[in-house]
Amino acid sequence: MIKIDEIYQSLFVPYCKSFSKNLELAYHDPFGRTDIDSIKVYSHGNHSEHKNIDVHATTTPVGPMDIANYIYIQDQEPVDIKLQKDTLAEIKSRALHNPFAMITSELNSIDVAQLHAYMGGKQFYYFFHGWAALDWFRGYDKSYLIKDPYKRKITKTFFSPNRIIGGARDHRVAMLYWFEKLKLMHNHISAPKTCPVEHVDIIDIAHRISKPYPDIVHVLKDANLPKTFEGEHTQEMSSYYLTNFNECAESMIYHVTETVASGYKQHFTEKIFKPICMRMPFVLTGTAGALKYLQGYGFQTFESVWDESYDLIDDDYERYEAVAKLLKSIDVLNKNDKEDIFTKCIPIIQHNYQHFYGGTFEEILWNELKGMLKSLNDYFSN
């Protein structure tokens, strides 16, 4: 298993050194940042020492005679041309006219296509957050924290954690609008009134999306926010570990609100793997085609149990509405019907759990990563 916090130093750097005698490789540290100050550079060649250096450690860009190949890895966060414009300009100035490659973790992406047009070179892909999830959530299958699906007493239709609502995460505010409007707030839902990271009020975000939802401001003002889970004073950061075991054991479905849920791209984070590790069925607020993307890695979804046609809806706001109405259609069922549906989900739950913890998912990721690295080698060898 790859230690995700060592992936650049233990995997990418030694591999790239093996095929390139003159190389500069840039990536971001600490995790989750894409600004200029977080760029770290590994230089390997005739005029460079074998060490990591901060991007500001050199006062002038490395020139074309100093390096032969340039690799930039931006695999932790989704590509955002506008947000990351200064970083991308810095990388472009450093790469100059050298053979250039960029590694991302998203597929079928308009943003990556635009990035390719701006940066040139060649784009490569691997599923970074698949590796991150395997590392972060290892060992929970050997714990006694997650209740057996057959032994659960379900009292809520769904569990929905929502923390960061600012930035490009308007979809979470849209879903909270639908939950309040459809009278679903009695489920296990967390939601801030003010984004804990960007410190913007949810009503200000609501004004931004009032065109598709003319009544959103009025609806969210009545939502009695913030909402927290038991024992919490605010929505807690839990990317690197699993939590809320009691709430999940009481909930029939895990509602995942991914980081990216608008536009044309496939980009998953660790969030999609939390219900899989919690042994729960899930409904996803993500981009169109996200469930098919997940199926491509060997996981099963719940199309045989309920309607997953929402995954095929291109219009973002129509897709959010379809997800909310699916949850509503399940929420109004009686207890026996809900238990029957959950029972039908258990073989899928067990398959996904075994696929994640049994090594087959890791094998798929490893074959994908090895194939990408070979393609990277071939690109710089031509």
C-alpha positions, -999 to +999 in steps of 0.1 A: +000+000+000+013+035-008+017+060+020+000+089+004+021+116+022+052+100+008+040+093-028+061+120-044+094+112-026+090+074-026+073+068-059+074+096-085+109+110-078+128+077-079+109+064-109+114+096-129+151+096-120+153+062-136+145+075-171+155+111-169+190+123-161+180+159-162+146+166-146+126+190-126+095+177-108+071+200-090+043+191-066+024+207-037+030+204+000+012+206+024-017+185+013-047+203-002-030+235-013-023+247-049-009+282-043+026+293-053+040+291-018+031+254-015+051+244-046+080+221-039+105+212-065+128+182-070+157+189-093+179+162-107+206+169-132+240+182-141+234+216-125+211+207-096+214+190-063+192+160-054+170+178-029+135+193-024+135+231-026+109+257-022+098+275-054+112+307-040+146+292-032+158+301-067+155+338-077+153+330-114+135+303-133+155+272-143+166+277-179+162+254-208+199+244-207+196+233-170+168+207-174+157+184-201+123+174-187+097+191-166+069+174-147+042+191-127+019+171-104-014+186-094-033+156-083-047+165-048-072+192-058-094+196-089-080+217-117-094+253-115-078+276-142-089+308-126-082+299-090-048+285-098-037+310-125-007+324-106+005+289-098+002+277-134+019+309-147+048+301-123+051+265-135+049+276-171+077+301-166+099+275-150+093+248-176+100+272-204+104+253-237+114+220-221+094+188-227+065+192-203+041+168-186+014+174-161-003+148-139-038+153-126-065+132-110-095+139-131-110+125-163-131+138-192-124+173-179-130+206-198-106+222-172-078+198-181-084+204-218-081+242-212-050+235-191-035+215-219-041+244-243-024+268-220+005+247-207+012+225-237+030+193-233+010+162-224-015+154-197-015+122-176-040+108-152-042+085-122-067+082-093-048+099-065-077+099-040-082+062-045-048+057-030-055+083-004-086+065+008-068+032+010-041+048+032-064+069+054-091+043+060-069+013+064-076-009+094-113-001+100-121-035+087-102-049+117-120-027+142-154-030+160-165+005+152-187-003+122-219-023+129-228-053+108-255-043+083-277-072+094-277-060+130-286-023+125-317-006+138-324+021+113-342+052+125-332+077+098-334+076+060-301+092+054-269+107+068-255+138+051-224+156+065-218+191+051-189+213+062-173+236+036-200+254+016-179+282+002-158+284-029-170+262-057-193+242-035-227+258-042-241+224-048-241+217-010-261+248-004-285+237-032-289+203-015-296+219+019-322+241+002-339+210-012-337+192+022-354+221+039-380+225+011-389+188+010-390+185+048-361+162+051-341+180+078-352+154+105-325+131+091-289+130+103-277+162+086-249+186+095-247+220+079-230+253+089-246+287+087-212+302+080-186+284+060-159+274+086-131+279+061-141+308+039-163+325+066-191+334+041-227+332+053-249+306+036-275+333+027-248+352+007-241+319-012-278+315-016-281+348-034-256+335-060-279+307-070-312+325-066-318+324-104-325+286-105-340+288-070-360+321-066-371+312-031-338+298-018-330+328+005-364+326+022-362+288+025-327+288+041-336+316+065-362+292+079-338+262+081-326+268+117-289+265+109-263+256+119-270+218+124-244+196+140-241+160+150-243+150+186-212+161+206-201+186+180-198+223+184-191+229+147-188+208+116-156+188+121-128+182+096-126+144+091-110+138+057-083+115+070-104+092+092-139+078+096-163+092+122-200+094+132-203+057+136-236+059+156-253+082+131-243+060+103-255+029+120-289+045+125-291+057+088-303+037+058-283+057+032-251+078+032-256+109+011-223+119-004-217+155-015-185+154-034-161+183-036-168+186-074-205+184-084-208+208-114-194+211-148-178+185-170-152+164-153-148+132-132-131+139-099-136+120-067-121+126-033-120+103-003-157+112+004-171+086-020-153+058-001-166+067+034-200+049+029-182+019+013-160+016+044-190+022+067-208-006+049-237+016+037-256+022+005-251+057-009-267+083-030-242+108-047-243+145-054-215+147-079-210+155-116-230+138-143-217+103-149-199+100-115-215+067-107-204+052-140-169+065-132-170+047-099-182+015-115-152+016-138-131+008-108-150-023-099-175-009-074-212-015-076-239+011-072-276+007-064-293+009-098-309-025-091-326-012-059-336+024-067-336+048-097-300+061-104-310+079-136-300+112-118-264+102-128-273+107-164-287+143-160-263+168-176-279+199-161-264+204-126-295+219-109-318+193-124-295+166-111-294+181-076-332+182-076-334+146-088-311+134-060-331+152-033-364+138-047-350+103-047-342+107-010-376+121-004-393+091-022-375+068+002-380+089+032-418+087+030-418+049+029-430+029+059-405+011+082-410-023+066-405-010+031-373+007+041-360-024+058-368-044+026-348-019+005-319-019+029-318-057+028-316-057-010-286-033-007-266-056+015-250-078-012-238-047-030-226-032+003-206-064+010-191-065-025-179-029-022-165-035+012-146-066+001-134-049-031-120-020-011-104-039+017-097-072+000-070-059-024-088-060-058-093-022-058-057-016-049-046-040-078-067-019-103-051+013-090-016-002-092-020-014-127-034+020-137-005+038-120+021+016-135+006+021-169+006+059-165+042+058-153+052+038-184+034+062-206+053+091-189+086+073-196+077+067-232+067+103-237+100+116-224+120+089-242+106+098-277 
